[in-house]
Amino acid sequence: MKIAAIIGSLRKDSFNMKLGQFMKEHFKNKLEIEFVKIGELPFFNQDIEMDPPESVRSFKHTIDMADAVLWITPEYNYSIPGVTKNAIDWLSRGDKVMKGKPSWIIGSSMGFLGSVRAQLHLREILFSPNIASPFFAGNEVYIGTAHDKFNKQGELIHEPTIRFLETVTDNFLEWMESGAWRV
Ligand SMILES: Cc1cc2nc3c(=O)[nH]c(=O)nc-3n(C[C@H](O)[C@H](O)[C@H](O)COP(=O)(O)O)c2cc1C
């Protein structure tokens, strides 16, 4: 199953990137995760939405080819980072490649709430009519105090979190294979 992973942090030591790397490696026999870069996308501009630059075309094409999108989000000021919102705005225009494409959200922050407010906003945005992405519900992943759960090498070392991610990933695969997201 091809999963396009969009990570809302651009910094090199990002916990959310480390989480993405854990997902890719730990579940390599179950999921084919490709990281899709959003940091180089220009700011959305409606004047060029029908004839966007190559970086936007290629980004949209990668999303279009994926079976689902895995959003891995930090929380910035109680919401999603601007880079993520910018990427979503591009996806919502022209050929609306998110329509009907399943979304799965996970996230991490250094606070105790583990990106819960960002994820709430993200779900609301994914519900907008030109995104209209069915999302995987009931398996919320909020990894708080991230600095205590990854070691200095950037590896996720918190066993309860790892076990939980294994359960959620199996549930996600079951949800995808059931086709329940199509309704
Ligand atoms: C601009 C900015 C705003 C932030 N706002 C929040 C916030 O609202 N809630 C929270 O839990 N953490 C917040 N943080 C802390 C982040 O959780 C922390 O920096 C985290 O490591 C970011 O994710 P990353 O490691 O993937 O870059 C904020 C950080 C920055 C840089």
The ligand as an SDF file (V2000), in Angstrom:
LIG
                    3D

 31 33  0  0  0  0  0  0  0  0999 V2000
    6.2800   28.4060   16.3040 C   0  0  0  0  0  0  0  0  0  0  0  0
    6.0800   27.3190   17.3300 C   0  0  0  0  0  0  0  0  0  0  0  0
    4.8710   27.1780   17.9740 C   0  0  0  0  0  0  0  0  0  0  0  0
    4.6600   26.1300   18.8720 C   0  0  0  0  0  0  0  0  0  0  0  0
    3.4330   25.9540   19.4200 N   0  0  0  0  0  0  0  0  0  0  0  0
    3.1660   24.8310   20.1460 C   0  0  0  0  0  0  0  0  0  0  0  0
    1.8490   24.5470   20.5860 C   0  0  0  0  0  0  0  0  0  0  0  0
    0.9070   25.2770   20.3230 O   0  0  0  0  0  0  0  0  0  0  0  0
    1.6460   23.3930   21.2700 N   0  0  0  0  0  0  0  0  0  0  0  0
    2.6690   22.5290   21.5660 C   0  0  0  0  0  0  0  0  0  0  0  0
    2.4260   21.4900   22.1900 O   0  0  0  0  0  0  0  0  0  0  0  0
    3.9410   22.7850   21.1710 N   0  0  0  0  0  0  0  0  0  0  0  0
    4.1970   23.9170   20.4660 C   0  0  0  0  0  0  0  0  0  0  0  0
    5.4760   24.1690   20.0370 N   0  0  0  0  0  0  0  0  0  0  0  0
    6.5580   23.2610   20.4310 C   0  0  0  0  0  0  0  0  0  0  0  0
    6.6350   22.0920   19.4860 C   0  0  0  0  0  0  0  0  0  0  0  0
    5.8070   21.0660   19.9650 O   0  0  0  0  0  0  0  0  0  0  0  0
    8.0650   21.5770   19.4170 C   0  0  0  0  0  0  0  0  0  0  0  0
    8.9070   22.6030   18.9450 O   0  0  0  0  0  0  0  0  0  0  0  0
    8.1610   20.3610   18.5010 C   0  0  0  0  0  0  0  0  0  0  0  0
    9.4420   19.8150   18.6810 O   0  0  0  0  0  0  0  0  0  0  0  0
    7.8920   20.7180   17.0450 C   0  0  0  0  0  0  0  0  0  0  0  0
    7.8820   19.5790   16.2400 O   0  0  0  0  0  0  0  0  0  0  0  0
    9.1900   19.0470   15.4760 P   0  0  0  0  0  0  0  0  0  0  0  0
   10.0990   18.4870   16.5170 O   0  0  0  0  0  0  0  0  0  0  0  0
    8.6740   17.9950   14.5620 O   0  0  0  0  0  0  0  0  0  0  0  0
    9.8340   20.1980   14.7640 O   0  0  0  0  0  0  0  0  0  0  0  0
    5.7110   25.2310   19.1640 C   0  0  0  0  0  0  0  0  0  0  0  0
    6.9460   25.3990   18.5190 C   0  0  0  0  0  0  0  0  0  0  0  0
    7.1410   26.4090   17.6200 C   0  0  0  0  0  0  0  0  0  0  0  0
    8.4700   26.5330   16.9090 C   0  0  0  0  0  0  0  0  0  0  0  0
  1  2  1  0
  2  3  1  0
  2 30  2  0
  3  4  2  0
  4  5  1  0
  4 28  1  0
  5  6  2  0
  6  7  1  0
  6 13  1  0
  7  8  2  0
  7  9  1  0
  9 10  1  0
 10 11  2  0
 10 12  1  0
 12 13  2  0
 13 14  1  0
 14 15  1  0
 14 28  1  0
 15 16  1  0
 16 17  1  0
 16 18  1  0
 18 19  1  0
 18 20  1  0
 20 21  1  0
 20 22  1  0
 22 23  1  0
 23 24  1  0
 24 25  2  0
 24 26  1  0
 24 27  1  0
 28 29  2  0
 29 30  1  0
 30 31  1  0
M  END
$$$$
